[in-house]
Amino acid sequence: MKKRVGALSWLYLICFMLLLYAPIMVLIIFSFNATNSTSVFGGFSLYWYRELFRDAATITAFKNTVILAVVSSIVSTVLGTVSAVGYHYSRTRWYKRALMTTTNIPMMNPDIVTGISMMLLFVFVGTLLHVTGVLGFTTMLIAHITFQLPYVILNVLPRLSAMDPYLTEAAMDLGCTPVGAFFKITLPEIRSGVLAGLIMAFTLSLDDFVISYFVSGPTFQTLPIRIYSMTKKRVTPDMYALSAIIFVVMLILLIVINVMEDREIGDYRERRREARRAREQEVAVE
């Protein structure tokens, strides 16, 4: 019976992995296709990768996407880390409940509702200030920071909860200021959570289409919007090449963050063992 359950579990896992990764593998394979066919592989070639870097509009959209993702992820990580620290050390229950409710709303709200509401807000503010063409990089930056913040906060909070609460107090007792204690004690302890929030915010910004579509202007176009505009005609295989490059980059980032988290867990366990040995030595001396 156990062998049958084990075989079914492996079969389920294989089917799940095939459904999940088979489309990506097909996309990567056809990005090296020598022809522009989407069903017949005509031989190995780097032609579409060369064509990708010759497409000025796509390269511009890619640069815009990276700039937007980098700036928004950095700003949201700073704001999210500060918010998480304030939430962790707050003793006011209503404030903590209000913050968590506010944090969960952008995650639970449908993207299309968020996009339309933010577009109306920006247009309304632009009308009040008598500004035309208000939609552009600034509005997209604000929108991306808005939906990235909850993910940063929820990545940092568990690290703060797992941290020894007496470390910061000990640092301040030894003469460190609260700001100095944060940068010397708290920030190194929650570093992995901050980095995880940063990478997640970055990937969310790269991936977003619905919200970006509603708050974007004619002067600033991201890659998802560029690809969507191409689907009205025909997606050329150079988009396969671009998607393959993005997938490989995201895979490398995922591997890096997993390695860093494993190293962080190993260091934490080592510190726990050293602290336990120190307590045992103190008890033995007494």
Backbone bond lengths (Angstrom), bond angles and torsions (degrees), N, CA, C in turn:
res aa  C-N    CA-C-N  psi(-1)  N-CA   C-N-CA  omega(-1)  CA-C   N-CA-C  phi
1 M - - - 1.453 - - 1.533 110.86 -
2 K 1.333 116.48 -43.31 1.469 120.14 179.65 1.526 110.98 -64.24
3 K 1.356 116.59 -37.67 1.469 119.38 178.73 1.519 110.73 -64.93
4 R 1.360 116.21 -38.59 1.460 118.98 179.37 1.530 110.49 -65.65
5 V 1.341 117.28 -43.58 1.465 120.63 178.32 1.523 110.35 -62.30
6 G 1.357 116.40 -40.63 1.459 119.63 178.50 1.518 112.29 -64.20
7 A 1.335 116.72 -40.39 1.469 120.50 178.50 1.524 111.13 -66.01
8 L 1.330 117.47 -41.56 1.456 120.72 178.19 1.533 111.33 -65.37
9 S 1.332 116.28 -36.13 1.464 119.86 178.10 1.518 111.13 -64.86
10 W 1.331 116.17 -42.76 1.463 119.74 178.03 1.521 111.00 -66.36
11 L 1.335 116.95 -38.91 1.458 120.47 178.53 1.525 111.08 -63.75
12 Y 1.324 115.87 -42.38 1.465 120.27 177.77 1.522 110.85 -62.90
13 L 1.335 116.60 -42.80 1.468 120.77 -179.97 1.524 111.13 -63.28
14 I 1.331 117.12 -43.15 1.471 120.78 -179.97 1.524 110.79 -64.12
15 C 1.347 117.12 -44.13 1.469 120.53 178.98 1.527 110.71 -63.36
16 F 1.318 115.88 -40.64 1.461 120.13 179.48 1.524 111.33 -63.69
17 M 1.335 116.76 -44.28 1.466 120.74 179.95 1.523 111.16 -66.08
18 L 1.332 116.90 -36.99 1.465 119.80 178.09 1.530 111.29 -64.88
19 L 1.333 116.23 -45.92 1.460 119.65 179.26 1.520 111.89 -63.47
20 L 1.324 115.92 -33.35 1.460 120.18 -175.42 1.524 112.15 -80.26
21 Y 1.347 116.72 -42.07 1.454 120.00 -170.68 1.523 114.67 -108.52
22 A 1.333 118.34 -13.62 1.466 119.82 178.61 1.527 112.21 -59.62
23 P 1.337 120.17 -44.72 1.476 118.58 178.02 1.529 112.90 -60.37
24 I 1.339 116.56 -37.85 1.466 119.66 179.77 1.518 110.35 -67.39
25 M 1.328 116.75 -40.98 1.461 119.76 179.32 1.528 110.99 -65.15
26 V 1.332 117.42 -39.21 1.471 120.43 176.88 1.525 110.09 -62.72
27 L 1.328 116.32 -41.77 1.474 120.44 178.58 1.527 111.29 -61.28
28 I 1.331 116.67 -44.33 1.468 120.15 -179.83 1.524 110.67 -65.35
29 I 1.333 117.43 -41.58 1.466 120.86 -179.71 1.526 110.62 -62.29
30 F 1.344 117.05 -46.32 1.461 120.03 -177.29 1.526 112.37 -75.24
31 S 1.339 118.16 -11.65 1.464 118.88 173.16 1.526 111.15 -70.35
32 F 1.340 116.81 -18.11 1.469 122.09 176.58 1.529 112.00 -100.50
33 N 1.324 116.60 13.67 1.462 120.88 -177.59 1.531 110.12 -72.16
34 A 1.316 116.23 138.18 1.472 120.34 -179.69 1.515 112.03 -77.30
35 T 1.347 117.95 -18.55 1.461 121.51 178.65 1.528 109.04 -112.46
36 N 1.332 115.75 176.07 1.464 119.80 179.20 1.521 112.01 -95.69
37 S 1.305 117.76 16.72 1.457 121.87 179.01 1.518 110.35 -75.25
38 T 1.326 114.92 143.93 1.462 120.21 177.69 1.526 112.13 -100.41
39 S 1.316 117.47 3.88 1.464 120.54 -178.21 1.525 113.39 -130.89
40 V 1.345 117.39 -21.03 1.462 121.11 -178.27 1.523 108.30 -118.49
41 F 1.326 115.88 125.85 1.462 120.55 178.70 1.527 108.26 -87.59
42 G 1.334 116.14 115.06 1.456 120.88 -174.11 1.504 115.11 -97.74
43 G 1.325 117.68 15.58 1.453 120.14 179.95 1.520 111.58 119.30
44 F 1.336 114.89 158.60 1.466 121.14 -177.57 1.527 110.58 -78.35
45 S 1.356 115.45 133.59 1.458 120.34 178.86 1.529 109.41 -160.94
46 L 1.339 115.60 151.53 1.470 122.02 174.74 1.527 111.02 -100.21
47 Y 1.309 116.12 18.75 1.465 120.64 -174.65 1.528 111.86 -59.04
48 W 1.346 117.25 -45.17 1.454 119.87 -175.12 1.519 111.98 -72.91
49 Y 1.321 117.57 -24.49 1.467 119.37 173.09 1.529 110.34 -70.13
50 R 1.323 116.47 -38.45 1.477 119.39 175.52 1.515 110.82 -66.32
51 E 1.341 116.48 -41.11 1.457 119.73 178.17 1.527 111.83 -64.05
52 L 1.311 116.26 -34.05 1.461 120.46 179.13 1.523 111.07 -59.36
53 F 1.321 116.66 -46.56 1.457 120.31 -177.70 1.533 112.57 -77.22
54 R 1.332 117.17 -6.43 1.464 120.81 174.31 1.531 111.93 -94.02
55 D 1.329 116.65 -11.71 1.467 121.45 -178.78 1.535 108.15 -84.35
56 A 1.319 116.36 101.61 1.471 121.03 -175.01 1.522 111.99 -64.66
57 A 1.338 117.92 -39.74 1.464 120.86 -178.33 1.525 111.25 -65.36
58 T 1.335 116.65 -41.64 1.469 120.08 179.03 1.520 111.29 -67.90
59 I 1.319 117.85 -41.32 1.464 121.30 178.75 1.528 110.45 -63.51
60 T 1.339 117.16 -39.92 1.467 120.65 176.99 1.516 111.25 -63.74
61 A 1.340 116.60 -42.66 1.464 120.34 177.49 1.524 111.30 -64.16
62 F 1.332 115.83 -37.74 1.461 119.56 178.39 1.539 110.90 -65.31
63 K 1.335 116.34 -43.06 1.464 120.09 177.66 1.530 110.79 -62.09
64 N 1.328 117.01 -42.81 1.461 120.63 177.72 1.522 111.49 -60.52
65 T 1.341 115.54 -41.27 1.465 120.31 -179.73 1.521 110.96 -64.22
66 V 1.318 117.17 -44.21 1.465 120.75 -179.50 1.526 111.06 -66.41
67 I 1.337 116.68 -43.92 1.472 119.76 178.97 1.520 110.50 -60.74
68 L 1.322 116.49 -46.65 1.462 120.90 179.76 1.520 110.92 -62.47
69 A 1.334 117.57 -42.80 1.463 121.23 -178.83 1.528 111.36 -65.67
70 V 1.321 117.35 -42.55 1.471 121.13 -178.75 1.527 110.82 -65.38
71 V 1.338 116.49 -50.20 1.474 120.14 -177.06 1.524 110.81 -65.19
72 S 1.326 117.49 -46.88 1.466 120.29 -177.16 1.522 111.87 -67.02
73 S 1.335 117.56 -37.62 1.466 119.70 -179.80 1.526 111.41 -69.25
74 I 1.320 117.69 -37.41 1.471 120.35 178.09 1.528 110.38 -66.52
75 V 1.335 116.80 -47.08 1.462 119.99 -179.52 1.526 110.94 -64.28
76 S 1.323 117.49 -44.76 1.468 120.43 -179.64 1.522 111.47 -66.87
77 T 1.327 117.99 -32.78 1.465 120.17 177.96 1.525 111.06 -67.92
78 V 1.329 116.92 -41.99 1.473 120.21 178.06 1.526 110.14 -64.16
79 L 1.336 116.99 -49.62 1.458 120.39 -179.30 1.531 111.73 -65.18
80 G 1.335 116.57 -40.67 1.462 120.13 -179.79 1.515 112.65 -66.67
81 T 1.335 117.16 -38.56 1.467 120.42 178.19 1.522 110.84 -65.78
82 V 1.326 116.55 -43.84 1.470 120.29 177.84 1.527 110.48 -62.56
83 S 1.323 117.07 -41.93 1.475 120.74 178.97 1.519 111.34 -64.83
84 A 1.322 117.15 -41.19 1.464 120.52 179.58 1.525 111.23 -65.50
85 V 1.321 117.19 -41.19 1.472 120.53 177.89 1.526 110.22 -64.47
86 G 1.347 117.27 -43.59 1.461 120.18 177.29 1.513 112.33 -62.02
87 Y 1.338 116.67 -39.77 1.467 120.62 177.13 1.519 111.20 -65.07
88 H 1.327 117.23 -42.38 1.459 121.17 -175.73 1.528 111.89 -65.41
89 Y 1.311 116.89 -40.83 1.465 120.23 -175.85 1.527 113.13 -92.44
90 S 1.328 117.45 -1.92 1.458 119.87 178.97 1.529 110.71 -73.96
91 R 1.316 116.81 144.36 1.460 122.83 177.09 1.528 111.69 -110.09
92 T 1.323 116.73 3.91 1.460 121.59 -178.68 1.519 109.55 -94.17
93 R 1.309 116.73 115.38 1.465 120.26 -174.82 1.520 112.49 -65.80
94 W 1.336 117.11 -43.32 1.465 119.02 -177.18 1.523 111.08 -64.84
95 Y 1.336 115.86 -32.97 1.461 118.87 178.37 1.531 110.62 -67.56
96 K 1.325 116.68 -42.27 1.460 120.59 -179.15 1.527 110.59 -66.51
97 R 1.337 116.37 -40.53 1.464 119.11 177.95 1.527 111.34 -65.73
98 A 1.325 115.88 -41.90 1.470 119.46 179.46 1.521 110.97 -64.34
99 L 1.342 116.65 -39.85 1.460 120.03 -179.81 1.521 111.29 -66.38
100 M 1.328 117.52 -43.02 1.455 119.85 -179.79 1.520 111.76 -67.81
101 T 1.339 116.78 -37.22 1.463 119.94 176.94 1.518 110.77 -64.32
102 T 1.336 115.95 -43.89 1.463 120.71 177.85 1.518 111.23 -64.29
103 T 1.321 116.23 -34.80 1.460 120.61 179.86 1.521 111.73 -69.20
104 N 1.327 116.50 -36.86 1.466 119.94 -176.14 1.526 113.36 -78.84
105 I 1.338 117.65 -22.49 1.470 120.02 -175.98 1.529 111.95 -60.43
106 P 1.356 120.71 -49.36 1.474 118.41 179.55 1.520 113.78 -62.26
107 M 1.345 117.65 -25.83 1.461 120.44 179.52 1.526 111.03 -77.84
108 M 1.335 116.67 -36.32 1.463 120.74 -177.67 1.527 112.28 -83.92
109 N 1.320 116.14 -26.15 1.465 120.36 -176.47 1.530 110.43 -71.64
110 P 1.338 118.85 135.00 1.475 120.33 176.51 1.522 111.10 -60.44
111 D 1.324 115.84 144.39 1.464 120.58 -177.59 1.518 112.14 -59.95
112 I 1.321 116.77 -37.27 1.464 119.12 -176.94 1.523 110.77 -67.22
113 V 1.349 116.93 -35.37 1.470 120.27 177.32 1.520 109.97 -68.07
114 T 1.341 116.40 -43.25 1.464 120.30 177.93 1.520 111.23 -62.10
115 G 1.326 116.98 -43.93 1.455 120.69 -178.62 1.516 112.63 -63.89
116 I 1.337 117.05 -46.34 1.461 120.25 -178.94 1.522 111.11 -65.95
117 S 1.344 116.79 -43.29 1.466 120.13 -178.30 1.524 111.37 -64.79
118 M 1.326 117.02 -40.04 1.460 119.26 179.08 1.523 111.12 -70.13
119 M 1.326 117.63 -35.84 1.456 120.29 176.55 1.528 110.41 -61.93
120 L 1.343 117.09 -45.69 1.461 120.73 178.90 1.526 111.09 -62.58
121 L 1.337 116.60 -39.68 1.460 120.10 178.66 1.523 111.59 -62.65
122 F 1.331 116.63 -46.44 1.469 120.04 -178.43 1.531 111.05 -65.36
123 V 1.323 116.18 -41.48 1.464 119.26 179.08 1.531 110.24 -65.44
124 F 1.337 116.89 -39.30 1.463 120.87 179.06 1.525 111.28 -63.78
125 V 1.340 116.61 -45.13 1.465 120.65 178.26 1.523 110.33 -64.09
126 G 1.335 116.96 -40.71 1.455 119.79 177.65 1.514 112.27 -62.55
127 T 1.341 117.17 -36.70 1.464 120.51 177.64 1.521 110.97 -66.81
128 L 1.329 116.75 -41.08 1.471 120.13 178.38 1.521 111.67 -63.17
129 L 1.349 116.11 -37.43 1.468 120.30 -178.30 1.521 112.86 -89.91
130 H 1.351 115.43 1.67 1.472 121.31 -179.84 1.535 110.97 58.00
131 V 1.336 115.04 44.96 1.464 121.79 179.50 1.522 108.20 -112.63
132 T 1.313 116.66 126.65 1.463 121.46 177.27 1.531 110.03 -97.13
133 G 1.304 115.34 152.59 1.461 119.47 -179.39 1.510 112.69 62.83
134 V 1.346 115.51 44.85 1.461 119.53 -174.84 1.520 112.00 -72.04
135 L 1.329 117.29 -26.59 1.461 120.80 -177.93 1.524 110.39 -76.26
136 G 1.330 115.55 131.43 1.458 120.59 -178.84 1.519 110.62 174.97
137 F 1.318 115.90 -147.30 1.457 120.43 -176.12 1.518 112.01 -61.52
138 T 1.334 117.68 -42.74 1.469 120.72 -176.87 1.520 111.53 -63.25
139 T 1.316 117.09 -44.72 1.470 119.67 -179.70 1.526 111.17 -67.05
140 M 1.326 117.50 -37.91 1.461 119.84 177.23 1.520 110.70 -66.94
141 L 1.328 117.34 -37.12 1.460 120.97 178.45 1.526 110.65 -63.34
142 I 1.332 117.31 -45.85 1.467 120.73 178.66 1.522 110.86 -62.23
143 A 1.325 116.67 -42.90 1.465 120.63 -179.43 1.527 111.56 -64.13
144 H 1.319 117.39 -42.52 1.461 120.46 -179.43 1.530 111.28 -67.08
145 I 1.315 117.12 -40.79 1.470 119.86 177.21 1.525 110.24 -61.43
146 T 1.321 116.75 -37.83 1.468 121.47 -178.18 1.520 111.89 -61.30
147 F 1.342 117.68 -47.85 1.471 117.77 -177.13 1.527 112.90 -85.70
148 Q 1.338 118.74 -10.29 1.457 120.84 176.43 1.529 112.54 -85.07
149 L 1.330 116.98 -29.98 1.469 121.30 -174.71 1.535 113.75 -53.66
150 P 1.350 119.96 -47.78 1.466 118.70 -178.10 1.527 113.84 -58.11
151 Y 1.311 117.52 -37.33 1.460 120.83 -178.31 1.526 111.33 -69.71
152 V 1.331 116.74 -35.29 1.463 119.80 176.50 1.524 109.84 -67.26
153 I 1.328 117.11 -45.53 1.462 120.85 -179.00 1.526 110.99 -60.62
154 L 1.336 116.75 -44.54 1.467 120.51 -177.66 1.523 112.30 -72.48
155 N 1.330 119.04 -16.94 1.459 121.46 173.89 1.523 111.93 -84.80
156 V 1.323 117.01 -30.54 1.468 120.66 -177.01 1.534 111.63 -84.65
157 L 1.326 117.43 -35.87 1.469 120.81 -175.59 1.530 113.93 -56.61
158 P 1.343 120.27 -45.86 1.477 118.51 178.68 1.523 113.36 -60.69
159 R 1.337 118.46 -33.99 1.461 121.22 178.01 1.514 110.96 -67.36
160 L 1.326 116.47 -37.66 1.468 120.13 176.90 1.526 111.02 -66.74
161 S 1.332 116.34 -39.20 1.472 119.66 179.44 1.520 111.82 -67.12
162 A 1.345 117.22 -33.02 1.465 120.95 -179.43 1.524 113.07 -81.22
163 M 1.317 117.98 -11.54 1.464 121.64 -177.34 1.526 110.71 -76.48
164 D 1.321 116.68 146.53 1.458 121.89 176.69 1.528 108.91 -66.49
165 P 1.349 118.89 118.71 1.469 120.10 -175.07 1.519 113.75 -69.74
166 Y 1.326 116.89 -16.02 1.463 119.27 -176.31 1.530 112.87 -87.18
167 L 1.325 117.41 -10.52 1.458 119.37 -178.67 1.529 111.44 -65.25
168 T 1.338 115.86 -46.44 1.469 119.67 -179.81 1.518 110.87 -65.42
169 E 1.325 117.28 -40.64 1.468 120.72 178.89 1.524 110.88 -63.96
170 A 1.329 116.63 -40.08 1.459 120.06 178.66 1.526 111.39 -64.52
171 A 1.338 116.57 -39.14 1.463 120.10 178.63 1.522 111.52 -64.37
172 M 1.342 117.31 -40.94 1.458 119.75 178.89 1.520 111.65 -71.79
173 D 1.343 117.45 -32.25 1.465 119.98 175.10 1.519 111.86 -64.38
174 L 1.322 116.59 -29.10 1.464 121.36 179.20 1.528 112.58 -86.65
175 G 1.345 117.38 7.60 1.456 120.61 173.67 1.510 115.54 106.83
176 C 1.315 118.39 4.01 1.463 121.08 -179.46 1.529 109.80 -82.32
177 T 1.310 116.59 140.14 1.460 120.47 176.32 1.531 109.76 -74.20
178 P 1.354 117.81 161.44 1.472 118.85 178.34 1.522 113.33 -57.52
179 V 1.338 116.76 -39.65 1.465 119.83 178.22 1.525 110.44 -67.51
180 G 1.343 116.37 -42.46 1.459 119.69 178.23 1.511 111.84 -64.75
181 A 1.342 117.16 -38.15 1.466 120.49 177.92 1.523 111.10 -64.98
182 F 1.343 116.48 -34.52 1.465 119.04 178.46 1.520 111.14 -65.09
183 F 1.343 116.84 -46.49 1.461 120.03 -176.29 1.528 112.32 -75.57
184 K 1.325 117.71 -28.42 1.469 120.15 -177.05 1.532 113.16 -93.22
185 I 1.328 117.49 -27.82 1.465 120.37 -175.21 1.524 111.67 -116.27
186 T 1.341 116.82 -58.20 1.465 120.63 -172.55 1.519 112.32 -66.90
187 L 1.331 116.83 -49.99 1.465 120.18 -176.36 1.528 113.12 -60.73
188 P 1.351 120.03 -44.36 1.476 118.25 175.84 1.520 113.17 -62.43
189 E 1.343 117.83 -31.93 1.461 120.29 -179.44 1.529 112.62 -72.10
190 I 1.333 116.75 -33.12 1.469 120.46 -178.23 1.528 111.85 -102.58
191 R 1.320 116.71 15.52 1.462 121.42 -174.88 1.521 112.89 -57.01
192 S 1.312 116.84 -42.40 1.466 119.30 -177.83 1.522 111.44 -65.90
193 G 1.336 117.64 -38.20 1.458 120.55 177.22 1.515 112.35 -66.73
194 V 1.338 116.33 -39.34 1.465 120.65 177.36 1.525 110.16 -63.98
195 L 1.330 116.29 -43.62 1.466 120.20 179.56 1.526 111.02 -65.41
196 A 1.338 116.68 -40.41 1.466 119.72 177.88 1.528 110.76 -63.15
197 G 1.327 117.11 -41.13 1.456 120.54 177.00 1.517 112.18 -64.42
198 L 1.340 116.10 -38.63 1.465 120.49 178.55 1.522 111.62 -63.45
199 I 1.322 116.60 -46.24 1.467 120.31 -179.04 1.525 111.08 -67.55
200 M 1.335 116.72 -38.99 1.461 119.45 178.23 1.520 111.04 -65.20
201 A 1.335 116.67 -42.10 1.465 120.00 177.23 1.519 110.95 -62.11
202 F 1.325 116.49 -39.78 1.459 121.03 179.41 1.524 111.14 -63.53
203 T 1.323 117.28 -46.09 1.468 120.54 -179.47 1.527 111.49 -67.97
204 L 1.336 117.65 -36.50 1.464 120.13 177.77 1.527 110.93 -63.69
205 S 1.321 116.35 -38.58 1.455 120.07 178.63 1.529 111.18 -66.91
206 L 1.332 116.81 -41.85 1.468 119.71 177.75 1.522 111.47 -62.02
207 D 1.318 116.43 -35.03 1.458 121.59 -171.49 1.526 112.90 -86.27
208 D 1.323 117.68 -21.39 1.468 119.59 -169.74 1.527 111.98 -68.38
209 F 1.318 114.89 135.85 1.465 120.91 175.54 1.526 111.97 -126.52
210 V 1.338 117.19 -47.86 1.468 120.70 -170.58 1.528 110.90 -61.74
211 I 1.336 116.90 -53.45 1.467 120.04 -178.72 1.523 110.55 -64.71
212 S 1.334 116.21 -42.84 1.468 120.17 -179.53 1.528 111.29 -62.45
213 Y 1.314 116.85 -34.89 1.471 120.67 -178.37 1.526 111.06 -62.78
214 F 1.329 117.47 -38.59 1.464 120.57 -175.86 1.527 112.73 -81.97
215 V 1.334 118.27 -27.26 1.474 119.97 -175.82 1.525 112.09 -104.93
216 S 1.325 117.98 6.15 1.462 120.37 179.83 1.514 110.30 -88.47
217 G 1.335 114.94 157.29 1.449 121.38 177.61 1.510 111.01 -116.22
218 P 1.316 117.56 177.85 1.471 120.72 -178.18 1.523 113.59 -71.17
219 T 1.329 117.42 -16.59 1.468 120.47 -176.57 1.515 113.13 -93.16
220 F 1.338 117.66 -9.99 1.473 120.06 -176.85 1.516 108.44 -139.37
221 Q 1.333 116.51 114.42 1.460 122.97 -176.31 1.517 109.51 -124.83
222 T 1.329 116.15 129.91 1.461 120.69 177.75 1.524 109.95 -93.40
223 L 1.312 115.36 171.31 1.464 120.93 -175.97 1.526 113.22 -63.87
224 P 1.345 120.52 -45.88 1.475 118.42 177.48 1.525 113.11 -58.00
225 I 1.338 117.21 -37.94 1.468 119.83 178.16 1.521 110.43 -68.72
226 R 1.314 116.98 -37.50 1.464 121.82 177.33 1.530 110.76 -62.67
227 I 1.326 116.77 -45.01 1.466 120.07 179.36 1.527 110.78 -65.13
228 Y 1.335 116.33 -39.45 1.471 119.78 179.09 1.522 110.97 -62.60
229 S 1.330 116.87 -40.47 1.466 119.75 178.78 1.526 111.46 -65.68
230 M 1.340 117.66 -28.17 1.457 121.21 179.18 1.528 112.03 -76.05
231 T 1.340 117.28 -25.69 1.466 119.83 -179.11 1.513 112.59 -67.61
232 K 1.316 117.25 -17.64 1.470 119.49 177.58 1.526 111.16 -68.68
233 K 1.329 116.44 -21.17 1.459 120.74 176.83 1.532 108.78 -108.85
234 R 1.336 116.50 -87.80 1.465 121.43 177.99 1.521 108.41 -160.15
235 V 1.314 115.48 129.09 1.456 120.11 179.77 1.519 109.21 -76.74
236 T 1.312 116.74 119.01 1.464 121.08 -179.98 1.523 110.11 -81.99
237 P 1.328 117.70 156.96 1.467 120.63 -176.73 1.529 114.77 -62.70
238 D 1.335 118.61 -12.15 1.459 117.22 176.10 1.523 111.12 -66.99
239 M 1.339 116.73 -22.06 1.465 120.18 173.41 1.526 110.84 -71.10
240 Y 1.333 116.46 -29.60 1.458 119.31 173.81 1.529 109.63 -64.11
241 A 1.316 115.52 -42.43 1.472 119.77 179.11 1.519 110.93 -62.52
242 L 1.327 116.23 -43.70 1.465 119.69 179.10 1.528 111.24 -63.86
243 S 1.322 117.20 -42.77 1.467 121.00 178.72 1.523 110.98 -63.57
244 A 1.338 116.70 -38.09 1.458 120.38 178.24 1.530 110.92 -64.06
245 I 1.333 116.62 -41.25 1.470 120.52 178.95 1.520 110.49 -63.94
246 I 1.333 116.81 -44.73 1.466 120.54 179.60 1.516 110.65 -62.79
247 F 1.341 117.72 -40.96 1.463 120.70 179.82 1.525 110.87 -62.81
248 V 1.315 117.61 -43.62 1.464 120.96 -179.92 1.529 110.82 -64.04
249 V 1.336 116.70 -41.52 1.471 120.12 178.91 1.530 110.84 -63.36
250 M 1.333 116.73 -44.19 1.462 119.98 179.22 1.530 111.39 -65.55
251 L 1.323 116.81 -36.09 1.461 120.52 177.73 1.529 110.82 -64.39
252 I 1.338 116.20 -41.50 1.471 120.09 177.93 1.524 110.79 -63.91
253 L 1.344 116.80 -42.31 1.465 120.01 178.03 1.526 111.25 -62.70
254 L 1.318 116.95 -39.80 1.462 120.80 178.94 1.525 110.87 -64.12
255 I 1.332 116.83 -42.83 1.466 120.36 178.57 1.526 110.27 -63.37
256 V 1.328 116.90 -42.23 1.466 120.84 -179.82 1.517 111.10 -61.49
257 I 1.335 117.62 -46.11 1.455 119.81 -178.12 1.520 111.95 -68.07
258 N 1.341 117.56 -34.44 1.467 119.64 176.87 1.523 111.31 -67.42
259 V 1.331 116.98 -39.91 1.469 120.27 177.31 1.520 110.65 -64.17
260 M 1.320 116.83 -41.66 1.461 120.39 -179.79 1.523 111.03 -66.95
261 E 1.329 117.39 -38.54 1.458 120.17 177.75 1.525 110.86 -66.07
262 D 1.339 117.81 -41.89 1.464 120.59 177.25 1.527 110.91 -62.14
263 R 1.336 116.16 -40.61 1.464 119.82 178.50 1.524 110.60 -66.36
264 E 1.330 116.28 -38.62 1.464 120.54 179.40 1.524 110.42 -65.41
265 I 1.337 116.29 -41.83 1.469 119.71 178.24 1.524 110.90 -64.96
266 G 1.340 116.27 -40.29 1.454 119.72 177.55 1.522 112.26 -63.08
267 D 1.334 117.04 -42.52 1.463 120.44 177.64 1.519 111.20 -64.48
268 Y 1.328 116.80 -39.33 1.461 120.53 179.40 1.529 110.92 -64.37
269 R 1.332 116.76 -43.51 1.462 119.72 178.33 1.522 111.58 -64.96
270 E 1.340 116.63 -36.56 1.460 120.19 177.90 1.523 111.19 -65.31
271 R 1.332 116.79 -40.46 1.460 119.74 177.06 1.516 111.18 -64.61
272 R 1.330 116.33 -38.63 1.468 119.87 177.68 1.519 110.97 -63.19
273 R 1.340 117.38 -41.66 1.454 120.50 178.69 1.531 111.30 -65.14
274 E 1.339 116.25 -40.85 1.468 119.30 178.73 1.524 111.07 -64.85
275 A 1.328 116.48 -40.61 1.461 119.50 178.08 1.524 111.11 -64.90
276 R 1.347 116.63 -38.75 1.464 119.87 178.54 1.522 111.03 -66.01
277 R 1.330 116.95 -41.08 1.470 119.78 177.94 1.526 110.95 -64.98
278 A 1.337 116.52 -37.66 1.465 119.30 178.85 1.519 111.15 -65.14
279 R 1.334 117.20 -40.64 1.465 119.64 177.88 1.524 111.06 -66.00
280 E 1.319 116.56 -39.31 1.467 119.33 178.66 1.519 111.39 -64.27
281 Q 1.328 117.62 -38.31 1.460 120.84 177.16 1.519 110.93 -66.38
282 E 1.346 117.18 -39.39 1.464 119.55 177.79 1.529 111.32 -63.42
283 V 1.347 115.40 -41.35 1.463 119.03 179.19 1.536 109.99 -65.73
284 A 1.332 116.96 -38.92 1.466 120.43 -179.78 1.541 110.41 -65.46
285 V 1.330 117.06 -38.55 1.469 120.25 179.58 1.517 110.63 -66.40
286 E 1.337 115.34 -41.97 1.464 118.43 179.60 1.517 111.45 -65.73
